[in-house]
Amino acid sequence: MAIISPFAGLRFNPEKTKDLSRAISPPYDKITAAERAELWKRSERNVVRLILPPPGDKEIDTVTQSTDAESLDWYASAARLYQEWRKENILQTDLAQLYVYKQTFSYRGNAYNRTGLFGALQLGEQSGPRSHEYTFEGPKADRLRLLRAAKANLSPIFLIADGGRAEWDSIFSLAGERLIHFHDLDGQEHLLEGISGEKELRTAEEFLQRRELVIADGHHRYETAMNYCREMKEKTGKDPRREAWGSLLVLIVPIADPGLLVLPTHRVLSNMPNGWFDRLREKAAPDFDIEPIRQVSGEALRSALAGRNRSIAVLSRQDAAMFTLKSHAAPASMDAIPASLRDLNVAILHRHFFAACLDLPEEALREAVRYVRDEEEAADRVRQGASDAAFLLAGISPQTVFDVSLTGVRMPQKSTDFYPKIPTGLVLRSVE
């Protein structure tokens, strides 16, 4: 049973930060080196200053490692700045409430609306949300150092939940006061409203207790919060259910929301063995239909992959082909994994292509792989010689992510990319 409670949010004081579009940022692990530099220049009060160090010469792949190698001094510096902002009322404290968040955005020429609910999720060993991806140790160590220093949930994690759209709309309609309304520099619209009445809060909390929750984005932050909760419980001997550090800032979006988009994360690899493409084609041929790809532009690849969850586009510097699992094929390499994963492109890629066909050890794969979200970028890296291979995937539906998670099965790291991300800086939460 999920316990979602009101909390006293920390928000940028509109009297001191009039343009919120210059104060918010993407989540820490979605910010490139160039974006980090631009955000630091954008405003002295951009929230990026609390979640990432200033740009430096030693940049790390933010998709997998973020700031794992940063100096410990930076975490203390970020914590001091956070406390300064609170002391100077740059970050003001709300009365305890739940927050309804409405996000309007466009993607490839289509307009979308997405609505969710910010709350404080009680952390529990047996009652937490389901996870759908495995995680990396580097980002968890990094985020734990920041959480210890700042003692705040600086970014929410993104959850999806069951329940009919009409049921959720009735909960969203409980919101009263409009707290935030602005357009950001990318043209997205952000609207934040509060649910603060005693009766309304009770109705919302009772509804939320009946929901199944799955982590859409923020697996590292969730596991970090769990680690911090265990650490504080051992250190203080206190009951986490009665302490702020026993809960975590979350945004919950219903699975029925039409604004839920899941984009794929592609893999590009370096240091591939000689003849790898021919070997893959030979090994995969009994179970896959293999068609040559004539157009390798980003748009052409995206179109060719659309809706094909059993297909993988494979690019080398000389060849390009679409590999599609045959309708009744059952590669022996997939027998050892749960049935719910056997038809998923990302599981086929890691279990059959990488492990069985190409015999790439996990350690070598970690060193060789780079995660890319744009098809054109993936193809360009191979064309220009920056990488040896690209493996491109179609996106997985939100319902598939939800259903797989409920079976207790996890996908490989970076299997999904829920778009767009929830901005950091709309609302923060203290764990003191």
Rosetta blueprint (number, residue, H / E / L):
1 M L
2 A L
3 I L
4 I E
5 S E
6 P L
7 F E
8 A L
9 G L
10 L E
11 R E
12 F E
13 N L
14 P L
15 E L
16 K L
17 T L
18 K L
19 D L
20 L H
21 S H
22 R H
23 A L
24 I L
25 S E
26 P L
27 P L
28 Y H
29 D H
30 K H
31 I L
32 T L
33 A H
34 A H
35 E H
36 R H
37 A H
38 E H
39 L H
40 W H
41 K H
42 R H
43 S L
44 E L
45 R L
46 N L
47 V L
48 V H
49 R H
50 L H
51 I H
52 L L
53 P L
54 P L
55 P L
56 G L
57 D L
58 K L
59 E L
60 I L
61 D L
62 T L
63 V L
64 T L
65 Q L
66 S L
67 T L
68 D L
69 A L
70 E L
71 S L
72 L H
73 D H
74 W H
75 Y H
76 A H
77 S H
78 A H
79 A H
80 R H
81 L H
82 Y H
83 Q H
84 E H
85 W H
86 R H
87 K H
88 E L
89 N L
90 I L
91 L E
92 Q E
93 T E
94 D L
95 L L
96 A L
97 Q E
98 L E
99 Y E
100 V E
101 Y E
102 K E
103 Q E
104 T E
105 F E
106 S E
107 Y E
108 R L
109 G L
110 N E
111 A E
112 Y E
113 N E
114 R E
115 T E
116 G E
117 L E
118 F E
119 G E
120 A E
121 L E
122 Q E
123 L L
124 G L
125 E L
126 Q L
127 S L
128 G L
129 P L
130 R E
131 S L
132 H L
133 E E
134 Y L
135 T L
136 F L
137 E H
138 G H
139 P H
140 K H
141 A H
142 D H
143 R H
144 L H
145 R H
146 L H
147 L H
148 R H
149 A H
150 A H
151 K L
152 A E
153 N E
154 L L
155 S L
156 P L
157 I E
158 F E
159 L E
160 I E
161 A E
162 D L
163 G L
164 G L
165 R H
166 A H
167 E H
168 W H
169 D H
170 S H
171 I H
172 F H
173 S L
174 L L
175 A L
176 G L
177 E L
178 R E
179 L E
180 I E
181 H E
182 F E
183 H E
184 D L
185 L L
186 D L
187 G L
188 Q L
189 E E
190 H E
191 L E
192 L E
193 E E
194 G E
195 I E
196 S L
197 G L
198 E H
199 K H
200 E H
201 L H
202 R H
203 T H
204 A H
205 E H
206 E H
207 F H
208 L H
209 Q H
210 R L
211 R L
212 E L
213 L E
214 V E
215 I E
216 A E
217 D E
218 G L
219 H H
220 H H
221 R H
222 Y H
223 E H
224 T H
225 A H
226 M H
227 N H
228 Y H
229 C H
230 R H
231 E H
232 M H
233 K H
234 E H
235 K H
236 T H
237 G L
238 K L
239 D L
240 P H
241 R H
242 R H
243 E L
244 A H
245 W H
246 G H
247 S E
248 L E
249 L E
250 V E
251 L E
252 I E
253 V E
254 P E
255 I L
256 A L
257 D L
258 P L
259 G L
260 L L
261 L E
262 V E
263 L E
264 P L
265 T L
266 H E
267 R E
268 V E
269 L E
270 S L
271 N L
272 M L
273 P L
274 N L
275 G L
276 W H
277 F H
278 D H
279 R H
280 L H
281 R H
282 E H
283 K H
284 A H
285 A L
286 P L
287 D L
288 F E
289 D E
290 I E
291 E E
292 P E
293 I L
294 R L
295 Q L
296 V L
297 S L
298 G H
299 E H
300 A H
301 L H
302 R H
303 S H
304 A H
305 L H
306 A L
307 G L
308 R L
309 N L
310 R L
311 S E
312 I E
313 A E
314 V E
315 L E
316 S L
317 R L
318 Q L
319 D L
320 A E
321 A E
322 M E
323 F E
324 T E
325 L E
326 K L
327 S L
328 H L
329 A L
330 A L
331 P L
332 A H
333 S H
334 M H
335 D L
336 A L
337 I L
338 P L
339 A H
340 S H
341 L H
342 R L
343 D L
344 L L
345 N H
346 V H
347 A H
348 I H
349 L H
350 H H
351 R H
352 H H
353 F H
354 F H
355 A H
356 A H
357 C H
358 L L
359 D L
360 L L
361 P L
362 E H
363 E H
364 A H
365 L H
366 R H
367 E H
368 A H
369 V E
370 R E
371 Y E
372 V E
373 R L
374 D L
375 E H
376 E H
377 E H
378 A H
379 A H
380 D H
381 R H
382 V H
383 R H
384 Q L
385 G L
386 A L
387 S L
388 D L
389 A E
390 A E
391 F E
392 L E
393 L L
394 A L
395 G L
396 I L
397 S L
398 P H
399 Q H
400 T H
401 V H
402 F H
403 D H
404 V H
405 S H
406 L H
407 T L
408 G L
409 V L
410 R L
411 M E
412 P L
413 Q L
414 K L
415 S L
416 T L
417 D E
418 F E
419 Y E
420 P L
421 K L
422 I L
423 P L
424 T E
425 G L
426 L L
427 V L
428 L E
429 R E
430 S E
431 V L
432 E L
